[in-house]
């Protein structure tokens, strides 16, 4: 089955089976390491009779460090999105698909895939919500206000702005992020990326134009 | 009609609207606002589980889990439609793909049951029918894809429904679904495939001049740079 990457579902389920001796030995080794770091083992966190049960275990205190992972992903690819929404959706995806996890790939990689899926879900849902003219959900509104303030835009416009921004090519998003949001200098970015300063400025300008156009489109008539 | 990307050439925008003005396409068009309302009604709002240290956070996370379940069922319905189309193309049961689909569907329905979700009854009915019967006895690909699109409005769903309409010999159906999806900005990463699909559908409708124009303008748009 092949579906566009916009709707990824993790690989097919594996039937439950008893652990082989080798698995037990590996588990004991990794268990010892986690105990040494006072971190629960993934088996304790991800087992349960239902996704809801797993959710109730992995949400409080964020033992899987999904919030940090979500923040890293947003920064790496310069997505404009509420990190808390990404975190909650990633927690939900981990809870749903925990039943399929058997220790491979390495836990951080598996969690990273769930965060990527959560991001893809939310980017797609926001785009559809903009198309349908739906109002932003109350939980999202506060985050949009936080995003709007430094950009000088109306909070009500922010979902549309985020959607327009997230559709831009990655180099343009990164240039905008670095220059406008992180306030880094053109020279510093040119040195770090190897791209000419004029090209970085052009990319950031295209992103800024998209942001301002999307923000203006949502402004109430004066 | 508002919402078409400002970056689109006027000619392409006008071609999309021309398709939608044709009543043969319009009757198949699924309005995104209506889809959104239908999806909101179909996705259950589960009860808040008491006893958590941060009840509001847990409730928010549980709503996210419900959306994950709903999106998964929509995906499985789309895949079921795809399997039927594959069977038609190959003239045989796609056996290994079917086994995989059945394993995923069983697991998904069990997970929903374990979470005590009140799911869309029609979605469960169709999926269970597909689990217990061979593909020739399944509901039509159009029915499966249409329900998937109601459950989760998205361009992947529009594409699948359009493919199902084409397989049923209904290119105006495909045209209506794709044109309305394209007419409401902003564009998604699947826009090139929607445009290519619309060009093929319009060609099959006998609108060859319009189809060539759509295809040509779509190629030009691709050269400009599709969404990242």
Interface residues (C-beta under 8 A of the other chain):
Chain A: X1 X3 X4 X6 X7 X9 X12 X13 X49 X50 X51 X52 X55 X56 X59 X60 X88 X89 X91 X92 X93 X95 X96 X99 X100 X121 X124 X125 X127 X128 X129 X130 X131 X132 X133 X134 X139 X163 X164 X167 X168 X169 X170 X173 X213
Chain B: X3 X6 X32 X33 X35 X36 X49 X52 X53 X54 X57 X58 X60 X61 X62 X64 X65 X67 X68 X69 X71 X72 X75 X78 X79 X82 X83 X97 X100 X101 X103 X104 X107 X111 X114 X115 X116 X153 X154 X155 X156 X159 X184 X185 X186 X187 X188 X189 X190 X193 X225 X227 X228
